[in-house]
């Protein structure tokens, strides 16, 4: 992989490799869902301060998954937009029961490993 990722399609295999653990993915699903529900609640109730809290819920749960379950660095530190897009794609695949298949397709095993790809900083 080049030093700089040029597309989401190029980023996606890295993203999947950083989320091989079911526990990490589960924390992402919870965090992303809670963040979305909080943002929608803010809009429906005009409780605007909740928009500030929504990302904390989403990223907080995800980062716990990375630091304590997957033991890697969140992609959002370097590629925040593609990481956010990856969160939603992963949630969609998870809700339809296809995320484990995607991990297997790209890595042959859903087990986290030291061979997960690394991206160079931007």
N, C-alpha and C positions, 0 to 999 in steps of 0.2 A: 504494500500500500504506500502511496506517496506520502510525503510529509504533511500535506494538507488535503483534507477530504474535500472533494469538489461537488458531491451530490448526496442526497439522502440515500439513494440506492447504494452508494459506496459506504455510507455510514452504517446502514442497517446491520450488516454482518457483525461489525464491531459491537453495536448496541446489543444484539442478541447474545454475543459472547460474554458480555458483561452482566448478563441476566440469566445465566444458566441454572441457577438455584431456584427451585420452586418457592422457597421461603422468601427470597429477595423479590421474585415476581409478585408473590402474594402481598407483600408490603407495598409494592408499587400500585397494585390494583386498588388496595384500600386507600392509599394516599391520593391517587388520581381521582378516584370516585368521590372521596370526601372533599377534595378541593373543588371539583365541579359542582357538587351539591351545595357547598358553601357559597360559591360564586353565584349560582342560580338563586339561592336564598337571598343574597344581597340585592340582586336585581329585582326580585319579586317584592321584597319587603322594603326596598329603598334604604336598607341598612348598609350604607356605603363602606363603613369601616371593615365589614366582613370581606370586602375585596382585598384588603391588605392581609387578612388572615388566611385566605384560601391557598395562596402559594406555600405558606408555612406548613399547612397540613400536608399538601402533596409532596413537597420536597422533604419535609421532616421524616415522613414514613419511608420514602425512597432512600434517603441517606442512611437511615438505620439499617436498611437492607443491604446497602453497599458496604458500610463500614463494619458491621457486626455479623452479617450472614455471608455475603459474597466475598467480603474482604478485598474490595477494590475501590478505585476512585470513581465517583460518579461522572458520567460523560457530560453532565450539565455544566461542569466547571470550565470546559473548553468549548463545547458545542451545544449551547443552551437551546437554540431553536430546534435543531435536529433531535436533540434529546427529548424535548417536549413532544415533538411529533412522534418520536419513537414510543414514548409513554402511551400515547393514545392508540397507536397501531398495536402495541403489545396488549393493551387493555381489550381492544376489539378482538384480537386473536384469542386472548384468554377467555373472554365471555363466550366465544363460539367453540371453545375447546380445541383450538388449533395451535396454541403457542408452544406446547411441548413438542408437537410435530415440527414446528419451525426450528426449534433448537436442535432437534435431531437431524433435520435436513441440512442445516449449516455446519453442525459440529459432530454429528454421529452419536452424541450422548448428551443428555441433559445435565450431566454432572459437571460442576464447576471445576476448572483445572487451571494450572499455571500457564497453559498454552493459549489462553484466551488472547485475542489480538490486542495490541496497544496502538493508540493513535498518538501521533506527534502533536504537541501544542500548536495552536494557530499562530 
